[in-house]
Amino acid sequence: MSRPQHDALQTFALIARLRSFTQAAAELGVTASALSQTMRQLEAELGVPLLIRTTRQVAPTEAGDALLERLAPALEQIRQALEDARQLQGQPAGTLRLTLPHSAAQIALYPHLVGFQRRHPAVALELDISDGLVDIVGQRFDAGIRFSDRLQPGMQAAQISRPLRFVAVATPEYLARHGAPQRPDDLLRHACIGYRFGASGPQYRWQFVEDGQPRQLALRGPLLTNDNQARLLGARGGIGIAYLAETLVRDDIAAGRLLPVLESYLPPAEALYLFYPQQRRLPARLRVLIDFLREANGVV
């Protein structure tokens, strides 16, 4: 039996992770039929089927799962070795897979994507924008971004933003019609623009501090969404009160289009952190991203 080629094994691992020949082909810049031919040859060489193909999805067979479990560490070592060789040329390179929530993406990453690409053109970013809990190790992400430096065991974190406040805002017209809330509980009688974590996740509870104690309020209103832009547009349109990162509404507050309420009840500011699995040596592509975001976001 001939020895399977490294490229074929990498292809198998990618298809199995993405559960799609089409997506894997797009990532590799080849045709889906070419990948299908590669897999047929690999399965013929090994003498066992590795993937179950249906009209809706692709999934590893039992033999495929067993091979993946053994392959993953070896393929990662090969990828790291190839990257190390590239670093000797002084050029950080490779793909960085990041997972982060919508707010973090809008605040700390989106404004700087072009600048990062221009400075490090050999580093490709693959972004998963998700408000749900993500297992970055199990789903093979290089790193994640979130508010808070509280970490699971085996993780490290680097601060990539200055401390950020969240504020409750509404238009002057809305407050003139309905009155400004004086205490957090007053919001129960107001139209509040809510935020949901993902398509079917829990609703975000607004955070306040009252009499030295944290308060979390589940509020109702005319709009519930997982999109910050929709919440901002709703607040600007005067349909209710929104609870947003201050950096997203700073210009509106300065121009008088939106007014903050309940400022004395707001919780302390919190920074964004990039977190990643502990490792002997940080990959150069991840180190330059951390350094760039710290510089771009004014972290001393």
C-alpha positions, 0 to 999 in steps of 0.5 A: 500500500502506498503512503498517503500524502500530507496534502491529502490528509490535510484535505481530509481533516479540513473537509471533516471540520467544515462538513462540506466539500464546497466550503473546503474547496473554497478555502483551498481555492480548488474545485469540489470535484478535485477534492472529491477525487483526492478523497477517493484516492485516499480512501482507496489507499487506506482501504476504508471509507473515511467520509459519509456523503449525503446530499445535505452533509458530509460526516466522518465515518467511525474509521474517519473519526479514529484517524482524525483523533490521531492526525490532529496533533501531528498535522498541527505540529507540521503546520507549526513547523512550516510556519516557524520556517516562514518566520525565519524570513521575518514575515509572520504568516498563516491563518488565524481563526478567531471567535468573538461576539458582535460587540467586540468585533465592532469595537475592537476589531472591525475598525482596524482590519484594513490596517492589520492586513496592510501591515501583515499581508501574509496573515489571513484572519478567519472570523467567527462572529458569535455570541454563544459559548465557544470551545476554542480548543474543541473547535480549533480556534487559535484565540477568542475575544471577550469582555473579562479576563476570567479564564478557564483552566489552561488559558491565557489572556492579553488585554486589547482595549481600554476599559469600556463602559456600557450606557443606556441611551434614548433620544431627547424626544423619547425622554420628553414623551415618557420621562427619564428613568430615575432608578433601574426599576423605572425601566420596567415601565419603558420601551427597552431595545433588547439584545439576544445572544444568537438566534435562540440564546438567552436575552441579555440582562442589563447591568447596573449597580444600586446601593453597592449591589449589582443588578441585572434586569430582563426588560421588554420592548419593541425590538429584540435583536442580536445586532448592535446596528439594529439596536443603535438605529432603533434608539436613534429612531426614538422607539425606546432606550438601548443599552450599548457600549459607549464607544458605539454611541459617543458621537451621538451623545456628543451631537445631542442625538442621544442622551444617557440615562441612569449614569450613576447606576452604571457598572465599572468599565470593563476591557476586552481580552484576547484569550488563547490556550497556554503554549510553550511559544506564542505563534508569531501570527498571533503575537503580531495581532495582539501587539497590533490591537493593543496599539490600535486600541490605545492600550499602554 
